Amino acid sequence: MADKKQPKQNDLGVPEAVETPSVSDSSHVSGAPSKKLNPDLTVNEIKRGVRPGDVYVRMRQTGNRFFRRVGPGHFIATPESNRPEGTVERTYRAIKKILIGRPLETAEEIHQRLSKFKALAVFGSDAISSSAYATEASLVILMVAGNAALGISLFTALAVAVMLSIIAFSYRQTVFTYPHGGGSYNVSRENLGEMPGLVAGASLLIDYILTVAVSIVAGSAAVTSALIASGYGDQIQYLESLLPHFLNINVILSLGFIGLMTLANLRGLQESGTIFAVVTYTFIFGLSITLIVGIFKLFTGTLQPAAPPPILAVTEPLTILLILRAFSAGAVAMSGVEAISNGVPAFQKPEPKNAATTLIVMATLLGAFFLGVTYLASHMGLVPSEETIISQMARAVYGTSLPYYIFQLATTGILIVAANTAFAGFPRLASVLARDDYMPHQFSFRGDRLAFSTGIGALGGIASILVLVFQGEVDSLIHLYAIGVLLAFSLSNSGMVIHWLKSKEANWKTSIIINGIGASLSIITLIIVTITKFALGAWIVIVLIPIIVSFFLYNHHHYSRVRQQLRIIEGQDFPSRIEQLVVVPIDDLNYASLRAIAFARTISRDAVILHIGTNEEHAEKIKNKVQKYAPDMKLVIVDSPWRAFVRPLLAYVDAVHSQYPSAFVTIVLPEFITARWWDGFLHNRSAARLREAFVRHPNVAVVLVPYLLEN
Amino acid sequence: MADKKQPKQNDLGVPEAVETPSVSDSSHVSGAPSKKLNPDLTVNEIKRGVRPGDVYVRMRQTGNRFFRRVGPGHFIATPESNRPEGTVERTYRAIKKILIGRPLETAEEIHQRLSKFKALAVFGSDAISSSAYATEASLVILMVAGNAALGISLFTALAVAVMLSIIAFSYRQTVFTYPHGGGSYNVSRENLGEMPGLVAGASLLIDYILTVAVSIVAGSAAVTSALIASGYGDQIQYLESLLPHFLNINVILSLGFIGLMTLANLRGLQESGTIFAVVTYTFIFGLSITLIVGIFKLFTGTLQPAAPPPILAVTEPLTILLILRAFSAGAVAMSGVEAISNGVPAFQKPEPKNAATTLIVMATLLGAFFLGVTYLASHMGLVPSEETIISQMARAVYGTSLPYYIFQLATTGILIVAANTAFAGFPRLASVLARDDYMPHQFSFRGDRLAFSTGIGALGGIASILVLVFQGEVDSLIHLYAIGVLLAFSLSNSGMVIHWLKSKEANWKTSIIINGIGASLSIITLIIVTITKFALGAWIVIVLIPIIVSFFLYNHHHYSRVRQQLRIIEGQDFPSRIEQLVVVPIDDLNYASLRAIAFARTISRDAVILHIGTNEEHAEKIKNKVQKYAPDMKLVIVDSPWRAFVRPLLAYVDAVHSQYPSAFVTIVLPEFITARWWDGFLHNRSAARLREAFVRHPNVAVVLVPYLLEN
């Protein structure tokens, strides 16, 4: 190749003159391509009545509108090059723009950093929102032991709060040590090894999915509670009687919310940050007021539940196991604490400092809320029912008045926003895993809006399935929850302990103590939760984790094998040319097949016309036509007594390979492009079928040479 | 091309030695292809653990097992070449063989001729079977005028029988005049012109579809009647209450039967002839006995209906219109008479004589049965109800005993077999229309078993939809029926009149009288039926016919335009070579992309490597790699700020075309073939997406160069 004189080329890589040499030995074959055979318009342009001349002029005038030249052979695509073509695509893009927003350039990414204020909403909403359901989760366990046992919840809540503060402090250390993202996966993998890292990764992925399902279902429950409180209970029951049995109001609301969340996140982080901050701070403000007013009224003795709490039948004694189980249920409040340490790089500079501050603020708020709600609930003697605990509490404080509805709305809001933590975290973690070859690489591609579209879509889809399968029941989902959170905490904190032991940085001894306590407490809680919740659903998570880890390892194995096979080894041979046998299967000799033959003749010295037919006479005719119009080509005729076409062609290629095992066979077929797409149905789709048939043949390529049919 | 010395080639068209020249200017590029880069096994073979060497040996030893050589460059495919490959295809073929039978060679067709005995079953079952529902169709109309009016049915039946005999005699003439198939389409088109021919064709296609729907629904009704007669009415109602509202027992039975019929016909004519003959003759025998015994008992005064007929309320007076309407309904008995004249070539020799005899036997049987059933029914005072008339009649004759059940079974059988007339006729007519370019050409291809598979499938599909839409109600479907039959009769007989006028063959005057009476009666009846049934559904057929004719004309126009565009015009230029710009889009430079580059280098002097990327550093790396491993290639780098890949490539091709409008662009891409199909999901499917994007570009071809990944 290179020893030939290179024709002069311009920057687009196109030679200055595209030659069209002619075959000299046939009087019927001439050099100049006829206008007919060089259509240069897209079918749509022809349909719009554009004449060939118009397009050349238009294109030449606008010149490099698609590309801006930045150097020899180096261009940057302009927005024009990303312009949609055709009605279908234009419509699709328009809808996508409304739902997802305009495409963002990669260079716009740097502006997408979060202030502490917004970061608390984006990364903290999950943790803070758990104050809306964690108390309830404990009370549901305790209520089997009668009304008196509900008071115990205050002690389990205190235990959780202590645990929470220790975990928050130990994560604070992680944030400073891993400013580029110190998720449990990173920390465990680096300090404990591949397998603990993958276990942490799997736990977190499961938890992100559960976060979405639990938060959205709880958010929907807040809407339903407000409706029941307003006396619409009967109407809801009637509506539900109309629905198929696998759908209820909660499930429908939840699926709708998940859909909206998915769209919001496909739009990208920055804008969702703004929207979600409003909701999160409304909830924080609302719950603070409720607790302050509530506790004030409690002390002044003016706080009365809207409805007197029911008397509970004692069905089980108050055992240690029951108390531990209530503690396990309350531990759900801790979920989401690791979100900030995962998201450090999304903070404004200085990232670690801002992240650490946000973490402490978040933990403080969460602890105060959880304790406050539990304190009020136990002193008012509230009992979990169709209406949520905090709805009962808010009604006691405000009555069924406007402030109550605003607060209820804010509760719904933050629970939905909480799902956003997962929508930020899951795709990010999946992309990190994909970059490390543990997840399919699609998870590492950013969409038009710089969001990891595949991860966002996968999360939305799996969470929707969970909501459907668990019928929108928060309680059954929460049982699956805490295991993953605590497993991640344990691994991450243990990893930090190893880190300090190895690095011996300043203050490493203090740090070891903090992370050591964190690790020990996490492990103890993990054991308690696993034992007390195993039969209630925790076993599902314990089964899932090894499956997911195996999936990670399978992917990693595949990608590394591929990488190894594709790597160019210094000094090893590789072919510079692939000489090929070109086969042109024809049914008749016409302009379309002559075009395919011209293509075949151009790309190889060894081209064969192959006629697979059922009719002797027809074959004879083709023989004569080939002799007349393509006398330089070798013709092979195969009679196919079963009228099959694809199978004999496969057999022909096999026969070629049986003689020349290393031959590369290129099959060149004419393909009709009809002016109207539905006309395509009037033509036998043998070209497409043929391509399918050879799709897994390692040394066969199929080329369809387009032939534009006029209208 | 041809002025170069041709390398010596063997008969398969493969050159004796496939050379693999090397690029001389690069030390990293060597001539001998590495074993790695010339995989010669299919993926399945590799999975089965076959070593490359084994296959070469096996293939060489078996030699031309796929093809038998019959001359230079001329082969016949052996059964071995039709052998399925891979588990999926083998399973599919095995199932197909059980359901459809082994593939037949084209040469086996001659054995598929029918004897008169079998032909009566195959072509006559439709006509004969109408005796099972035609009487009922009349009675349903008359019953609004009370029990006394039912006696009128005998006179309308007589009118239909007279009409039938005239039509039979006029078709007898057609059979002798058109021994190669004298369907209404042929006769009308030849004598009256294209449009009448197409109208006749459209009418017949509609009627074939209705025949299937009506016969199968009536057959299912016979099963249901037998069940009701045996006292299973309540159980049927209970079962139906469990079904979705658009399904009832009749619909489900009908759909099942249509499915079986479709399969039987895909197997081919001969075998269905054998099965169907048994059923048809059982029915003929059974109905004959029923009528003889019934009339004997009637005269001896021992015939009593199983249940006394209900007293009908008189809701309408007995007007001429009502009687005409009853006649129109009874005219449904004439459907299927034209089947024999369509199918003359399927008879054993001498075809016309055998066909004519069969036609007369068939018409005699049908007339006798129709009159007999109507006679008995009116003398017994039977009234149409949930149970069919002939079921009531058979119960009166036999009681609810074994002979009754056998007769009922035979009725079901012949009604289902009647649908076979349509399954023989519809695909045959569609194939004739396809050969004349009026139907999509797919309808003219014969399947493995020599049957016109597309037509059979289309008929089964449309009939099923009809059954679903009309909820398995025979009466509503029958309203649509007679118009098409009579339209075809009218056109065919008018065509014959013109034929005799033109040809003036022996006895042309007598013939004109016969066909003239046939034509006049058909036209009169057509007018009566159209008027009396217009509002009841006949309008649907009247609307459909022009739509179908337009469809025929559209197809014809398309195919003739294509033919005209593709025809090689003596002396007109056509290109002998297509010089092309080859573009190799790469994401990274590895073995797979080097293989694509080698392919590109081989097929064109003008090949460009195109990197569309988002990362400057990565682009720089690729630049260096290209300089090292493919220094003879031109590299173009396009930055894609929106991370898009397909769109900038489209824009690049547009830019090339804006400079060189006639350039043919070939895009060469490496494509991974993974050892396990599911591993394909781990790779970005950009190759397939790219091919989609360029699928309607008239001067762009996309070549995927396969690269086999090892397990």
Interface residues (C-beta under 8 A of the other chain):
Chain A: M1 A2 D3 K4 Q6 P7 Q9 N10 D11 L12 G13 V14 P15 V18 E19 T20 P21 S22 V23 S24 D25 S26 H28 V29 S30 G31 A32 P33 S34 L37 N38 P39 D40 L41 T42 V43 N44 P52 V55 Y56 M59 R60 T62 G63 N64 F66 F67 V70 G73 H74 F75 I76 A77 E80 S81 N82 E85 P103 L104 E105 T106 A107 P440 H441 Q442 F445 R446 G447 D448 N555 H558 Y559 R561 V562 Q565 L566 R567 I568 G571 Q572 D573 F574 P575 S576 R577 I578 E579 Q580 L581 V583 L589 N590 Y591 A592 L594 R595 A598 F599 R601 T602 I603 S604 R605 D606 V608 L610 I612 T614 A619 K625 Y629 P631 D632 K634 L635 V636 I637 V638 D639 S640 P641 W642 R643 A644 R647 P648 L650 A651 Y652 D654 A655 V656 H657 S658 Q659 Y660 P661 S662 A663 F664 T666 F672 I673 D679 F681 L682 H683 N684 R696 H697 P698 N699 V700 A701 V702 V703 L704 V705 P706 Y707 L708 L709 E710 N711
Chain B: M1 A2 D3 K4 Q6 P7 Q9 N10 D11 L12 G13 V14 P15 V18 E19 T20 P21 S22 V23 S24 D25 S26 H28 V29 S30 G31 A32 P33 S34 K36 L37 N38 P39 D40 L41 T42 V43 N44 P52 V55 Y56 M59 R60 T62 G63 N64 F66 F67 V70 G73 H74 F75 I76 A77 E80 S81 N82 E85 P103 L104 E105 T106 A107 P440 H441 Q442 F445 R446 G447 D448 N555 H558 Y559 R561 V562 Q565 L566 R567 I568 G571 Q572 D573 F574 P575 S576 R577 I578 E579 Q580 L581 V583 L589 N590 Y591 A592 L594 R595 A598 F599 R601 T602 I603 S604 R605 D606 V608 L610 I612 T614 A619 K625 Y629 P631 D632 K634 L635 V636 I637 V638 D639 S640 P641 W642 R643 A644 R647 P648 L650 A651 Y652 D654 A655 V656 H657 S658 Q659 Y660 P661 S662 A663 F664 T666 F672 I673 D679 F681 L682 H683 N684 R696 H697 P698 N699 V700 A701 V702 V703 L704 V705 P706 Y707 L708 L709 E710 N711
